[in-house]
Amino acid sequence: MATLNKTLFEAALAGLIAQRETIDNQIAEVRQYLDGFSTSTSAATTEETAPGKRKKFSAAARRKMAEAQKRRWAGIRSESVRAEAVAPVKKQKRKMSAAGRKAIAEATRKRWAEFRKAKAQR
């Protein structure tokens, strides 16, 4: 049983050493990449070093994209201006007649009187 435990630990040690070598190699690669970059410390250096190369657009292509974006925003702004200009028609407020108000007040008084009467009988 003791030899089984020793063998198990030796295998685990060999695996950990292999992992350490792999990590050391990866650290060396990252250091090589960092040596190639300028030493300026900007907040976005980690984002700029994303894997894979990004396609560079020509000045003409960037200009076309900017113009298209301006057109899109102009369309959005014009829609909001039109929506503000055409304000929805407000409904006329309903007005209660004096007779209607009086009828409601009387009915309320009657209900409260019945409630108080029922409460007093308990």
C-alpha positions in Angstrom: 0.0 0.0 0.0 2.9 2.4 0.8 4.4 1.8 -2.7 1.0 2.7 -4.3 1.0 6.1 -2.5 4.6 6.8 -3.4 3.9 5.9 -7.0 0.9 8.1 -7.0 2.8 11.1 -5.6 5.7 10.6 -8.1 3.2 10.7 -11.0 1.5 13.8 -9.6 5.0 15.4 -9.3 5.9 14.6 -12.8 2.6 16.1 -14.1 3.1 19.3 -12.1 6.7 19.7 -13.4 5.4 19.3 -17.0 2.7 22.0 -16.3 5.4 24.3 -14.9 7.5 23.9 -18.0 4.5 24.7 -20.2 3.7 27.8 -18.2 7.4 28.9 -18.2 7.4 28.6 -22.0 4.2 30.7 -22.3 5.7 33.3 -20.0 8.8 33.5 -22.2 6.6 34.0 -25.3 4.6 36.8 -23.7 7.8 38.5 -22.6 9.1 38.3 -26.2 5.9 40.0 -27.4 6.2 42.7 -24.7 9.8 43.4 -25.7 8.6 44.1 -29.3 6.1 46.8 -28.1 7.0 50.3 -26.9 7.4 50.8 -23.2 4.7 53.4 -22.9 2.2 52.5 -20.2 -1.3 53.1 -21.5 -4.4 51.8 -19.9 -5.5 50.0 -23.0 -2.3 47.9 -23.6 -4.0 44.7 -22.7 -6.9 45.3 -25.0 -4.6 46.3 -27.9 -2.6 43.1 -27.7 -5.6 40.9 -28.4 -4.7 37.8 -30.4 -5.0 38.0 -34.1 -4.3 40.8 -36.4 -6.8 43.5 -37.2 -7.5 44.6 -40.7 -6.4 48.2 -41.3 -8.8 50.3 -43.3 -7.7 52.9 -45.9 -8.3 56.6 -45.3 -11.0 56.5 -48.0 -12.7 53.6 -46.4 -12.7 55.3 -43.0 -14.1 58.4 -44.5 -16.9 56.5 -46.1 -17.7 54.8 -42.8 -17.7 58.2 -41.0 -20.1 59.7 -43.6 -22.4 56.7 -43.4 -22.5 57.0 -39.6 -23.3 60.7 -39.9 -26.1 59.9 -42.3 -27.5 57.3 -39.9 -27.4 59.7 -36.9 -28.9 62.5 -39.0 -31.8 60.2 -39.9 -32.3 59.3 -36.2 -32.3 63.0 -35.2 -34.7 64.0 -37.9 -37.1 61.3 -36.8 -37.0 62.5 -33.2 -37.5 66.1 -34.4 -40.5 65.0 -36.4 -42.0 63.1 -33.5 -41.6 66.2 -31.3 -43.2 68.5 -34.0 -46.2 66.3 -34.4 -47.4 66.3 -30.8 -50.2 63.9 -30.1 -53.7 65.5 -29.9 -54.6 65.7 -26.2 -58.0 64.5 -25.3 -60.3 67.0 -23.7 -60.7 66.4 -20.0 -64.1 65.1 -18.9 -66.0 67.4 -16.7 -68.5 66.2 -14.2 -71.8 68.2 -13.9 -72.8 69.6 -10.6 -75.8 67.3 -10.5 -73.5 64.3 -11.0 -71.2 65.4 -8.3 -74.1 65.9 -6.0 -75.5 62.4 -6.7 -72.1 60.8 -6.0 -71.8 62.7 -2.7 -75.2 61.7 -1.6 -74.6 58.0 -2.4 -71.3 58.1 -0.5 -73.0 59.7 2.5 -75.7 57.0 2.4 -73.1 54.2 2.2 -71.2 55.5 5.2 -74.4 56.0 7.2 -75.3 52.3 6.6 -71.7 51.2 7.5 -71.8 53.2 10.8 -75.3 51.8 11.6 -74.1 48.2 11.0 -71.1 48.8 13.1 -73.2 50.2 16.0 -75.5 47.2 15.9 -72.6 44.8 16.5 
